[in-house]
Structure formats: structure tokens, C-alpha cells
Amino acid sequence: MLQDWSVERLLQGMQGDSFSVKIKKPVNKIISLQLVHNKSAEEAVFPPFENKRELLEFKWHDKQLAYVALNSFGDPRIDTLFIERLPDLYKAKGLIVNLRYNGGGNTDIGTAILQYLTPDTLLFGAKSLSRLHILAYKAWRKFTSAADTSNNEWSRKAFLSFIDRYYYNFEYAPDTNVLNARRLVVPTVILLGHATTSSAEDFLIYADRQSHMIKMGEKSFGSTGQPFSFVLPGGGSARISTKKDTYPDGREFVSFGIKPDIEVVPSIAEYLQ
């Protein structure tokens, strides 16, 4: 996702900033442009900006394959919209769930949908830990070494604190799925991509190893969410992730993303189309 951002924001700047740009066209011709940031007098751009996505999108493929795009877990209305679609979804022989544009929100919102898509009575979500910052332990590191950490809890805490690897592990237990409603358990493809992040990744972890589901697309964002937000001087702001999530068995995905079972990377030709 960082690579995506670097391309999307490559030419951002202040009014008056200039760029010397070379572009390789589809016919392999290279052209040079001198670009200067200024207010645009254009009333339209090409290609046009994408229309705002609906919270939930639904359509049929070949009358038997249902497609549902869940575009955010930040609005609890999506749960109601999904339930309203259940009479149609129960007719499906297969299901596509698109999370490629889901930037997250609230994990409980996504889980309220997933509970309809699994026969399981227990749902295993992510495990979480958060860094403990105790200055005294960092100071005591002066009196200890890596060799001292063997069978010595005090030395271990001091050493790990000094290298910022001393964590608090949150209590963990699976969620109980006691849904008193018909389940929709059919062959299911979950689409994911670089913009699939935060609680949308939690959805993928809950859905892990479901025998009727496969993941297809590109790697997810690789973020745990739960940011600490604060204001910067001059009017800016920043967010820093406060915890690290893993799969229940300890598998990691932070910083590199959840890998799909079937990886599909769009080609240049597909972008041009």
C-alpha cells in the first residue's frame, strides 16, 4: 500500500512547484512534460473521478452467483443492509464478497455479517498485544545483557524494554456464534486488495480456514488499526497504531498484509482498459 500511495501522491505539492516528467506511452513513445502546480480552470477531467461507492453493493452473475461489496465497516447501517438482502442471498449457489475498498471501521460490524456465512459456533479472531513502555526497565538495561535473560524475568523485561520489544498480551478467547437464523454456507470467494485494512482484515482472519471460502486478489494493507490520534503544530495531525494483531496461531500479517489464496495482480493492459 505504501507503494500505491507513493504513486498516487507522487506529484502532490504547493502551488508554484514544478516537475520535469517523462511519460512512456502505450506505443513505447516517451514524451517530456514540464508541469507546474496551479489552480485548474478545467471544468472536467478525464478519466472522470469514480462515483462514490455505496455502503453495500449487490448484484447477480448468471442468476446463481451473488456479488456483495462490503465497502466499509465504519457505518453500522451495513449490517441492516446485509440482512435486508438475505432473502435474495439464500437463493445463491455461490457468493462473491468484495472487500477491496473496505478501509475498516468496527470489527463487530464485520463479524455481525460473517456470522451468517459460516456454520461454526466459535469464531476465532485476531490476537492483540501492545508495547509496554516502562522507563525504569530501560534504565536497568545498563546492568543486564542478552545472556542474563535466560531464566531471569527481571533481566528479560529490562532487555526487551530497552529494545522496545516488551509487550502486554491482551486476554484472548474466541467469539461465540449463537446466531438463531439460517446460515449462507456456499462456495465463497472473498476479494481483497491493498486497500483492505483494519477491521476488514479482522474479517479475513475470522474467515480464515473456512473450507468453503477462498481469498482472491492482492495482499491486504497489513495494518492493525486502533490508532492513537493527535494534533501537530501548524494544523497537521497524525495517527500511530497502538497495538499489534496476529492470527490466533501467531501468524503475522502486520506491515506486509494478508496473502490471498489466489493472487491476481492487475496488468498495465487491464489498467488501460
Secondary structure, DSSP 8 states (H G I E B T S, - for coil): -HHHHHHHTTT---TT-EEEEEEE-TTS-EEEEEEE------S--SS-------SEEEEEETTTEEEEEE--BS-THHHHHHHHHHHHHTT-SEEEEE-TT---B-HHHHHHHHGGG---SEE---EEEEE---HHHHHHGGG--GGGGTT-HHHHHHHHHHTT--EEE-----EE----S----S-EEEEE-TT--THHHHHHHHTTT-TTEEEEES--------EEEEE-GGG-EEEEE--EEE-TTS-B-TTT----SEE----HHHHH-
